[in-house]
Amino acid sequence: MIPLLLETGQQDKYDHIIIVDVSIDTQIRRVMQRDDSSEAHARQILKSQADREQRLAIADSVIDNSGSIEALQPQVQAIHQLLLQRSGSATG
């Protein structure tokens, strides 16, 4: 995982970019909870990073992280199978 992939211009080094996406409101709420910080502080952190549209624009695959942990598993499995097929592997 490279949190600042786009900001550091490294996106062209990779064959397949997977973005874990969530709404901006959810990002702000999660940063506030994680850091025990204010909304203004959370917005400042997000402002220093590539915005959601920029990240989605470079994505080859997107994982929607707005639901439960259980909702992530089928998304990850689908991307895993796609990558296995591309690599020529039969199973993972």
Secondary structure, DSSP 8 states (H G I E B T S, - for coil): --TTTTTTT-GGG-S--EEEE--HHHHHHHHHHHHT--HHHHHHHHHTS--HHHHHHH-SEEEE-SS-HHHHHHHHHHHHHHHHHHHT-S--
